[in-house]
Structure formats: C-alpha cells, structure tokens
Amino acid sequence: MSLKFNDHLLPTLPIMECLPLDRIIGITSTIPIEVVFAAGYIPIDLNNIFVCDRLSYKMVEDAESAGLPRNTCAWIKGVHSAVWKFHIRKVISVVQGDCSNNEALMEIFQSDGVETIPFAYPHSKADRAFLHDQLLKLAVCLGVDYARAEEMKRRLDSVRAKIHEIDRLTWMDNLVTGEENHIWTVSASDLMGDYTVFDERAARFLQIAQGRTPISHDLRIGVIGIPAICEDLYSFLTSLGVHVVFNEIQRQFSMPYQTKTLVEQYSRYTYPYDVFSRVEDIQEALRLRNVNGLIHYVQSFCHRHIHDRVIRKYIHLPILTLDCDRPGPLDGAMKTRIEAFIEMMRHNAVMT
Ligand code: SF4
C-alpha cells in the first residue's frame, strides 16, 4: 500500500514477531496508552497493523469467511483478523465512546478466549469523575500505580509535542505533506508500541522537514472523519495539486491540547463524545488553517456517516462526502468525484 510506514523518515511499524507476546495489548481505538506503557505493556493499535498489512484486503475476506457479516465495517473485520494473525491474547475494549460493532467484536473475542479489558469513556465529556474512575480501574487491572500513569503522561507529552510541531509544519510552513501528517498523527494512537523509538524518529523527521522547500499547491483542503481505509487518497490529492493541511481525527489521536492531567487530556479528546465537540474543534482548526474545502471521509456501514448532516449544517465550506468500504486503491467513480470536487473548488478560488 502507499502508506509508507516503514519509510526511513516515518514511524516504523513494530515487527510483531519480535515482540514478547505476553506483553502486547491490542487496542481497537485510542485509549489512555499512558496506563499501558506505565504498566510495562506494549500497546499495539490493531487498526494500524491491519491496514498496513500487505494482505489487508484478504484479512477482510478472512473475517467474512469466519462469519462476520458482509455489511459490517471493514475496520472491524480487519481488527478481527489482526488478532488471529498476530496471536494477540489481550485486548483493551472501548465499551462506551466508540461503536456497538466494536462492542460486539469484543464479545466474539471473549467467546474465543481472548482476554478483553473494558474501558469506557463517559457519555458526556463533562463527567470527569466517571473518566477518572475508569482510568483508575484500568490502572488496577494492569497492576500499576495510577501516579505512574500520570508520570508517563508527562513523558509522552514531550513525544506528542513533536507530532504537534509536524502538524504545524504542515499547515503553517507547508513543509510536510498531508500524507506524512496523516501517518505521524494516526500513529500517535499507540506510538507504534515504543515511544522512545517514535520520539527519535520524529526528531529526525523534524530536522529534515525544516530544511525542505515549501509545498506550493494552490488549493488547501482538510480531511475530516475517521482515517480513510483506502490507500491512495493522499497521493491522488497531491497529483491534483492539493495540499491537505488538516487531518481531523488523526490530529485528535495526538492529543493536540495542552493539559495537566490524564482526566483533562481524555475529556478534551473529541472522538468518543458527541459530534458537537468535533464540530467546535473543526471550526477552530479551519479558522487557523486557511482551508478551501473539506473531504468528509465516511466508512461504509459506519454509524458516523449520519453525522454528515450535522457537519454540513455547521461548517460552511464546500464538502465532499467520500464513502469507502475496503482497503485498496480508490476506484474510478471515487476518483471522478474527487476530481470534480477539486475542479469546483479551483473554479471558486478563481472567482473570489
Ligand atoms: S468505522 Fe465506524 S463502525 Fe467501523 S469501527 Fe470505526 S466507529 Fe465502528
């Protein structure tokens, strides 16, 4: 696939076969990895190892052969196959704040003997007592003192600061491509299982990016919604002369706000909460980033597609809603829709 996670400039996917199996904890969504690292475990985002797998398309088919319905989102199917392919024995399951498909997947894992550890985001981000309680429970379950997780937050803050700088270099200085931005920010969910290596690579990337010639594409767009499963969205946009300066949910994975505690950090993270927190964050980012239009990526069979109506109500920019099912390249119809959208934006830009 075109996402070059193993490019020498980008974060490296862990070599799963080389990791101690008993220390791996699979995650299906962004969770407080500070607790996992502090407890001496290795968090591995199952979405990343699925979508970067050479056989990701087949992993979706394998899950269907194993009985998952065809009309279930492909991320769920990929995560299901990733657990079996890499012999993951322990998974942290988000039982509130992600999706019911994910909850059902956890029940499949339980029935198949995979240990699942529940974690719930509160229904409202204002319910900090609930979130604090969940963080404490997770720490107890993993056998670590909660104070050590807070210490780990401070260590990870300095790693995440580098991702925030990579993001700034994308939209402010135009030195980082939208695809590189996507890869760095999407990798923040688990810091590729090793925050020290991640930190070193991010520092090296920043040094190299700062010496580049700025990108001079005439159109700037944002990509909102969950990370796209298709492999060539960014390279196709680049071929059309478009600079992607905002990756909404991936940026959220990097915990973009300055916070003092884990409770504050995970209550400001917008993904698990209502769409209005997301809209606020998107509006704020658009004010800064000088964006001509948005692609709203929606995953086939995902309930989040319904949010499109709310997003269109509050975000007053041209928006293309792009729906995709499986891993692989964009198909002809998707490319035509993107080309027409970009053409329309270019026409608007000339007229204003
Ligand atoms: S894309 Fe939607 S349905 Fe699929 S795992 Fe994510 S939230 Fe759930």
Residues whose N, C-alpha, C, O or C-beta is under 5 A from the ligand:
A	BS01	SF4	C73 W75 I76 D98 C99 N101 Q299 F301 C302 H303
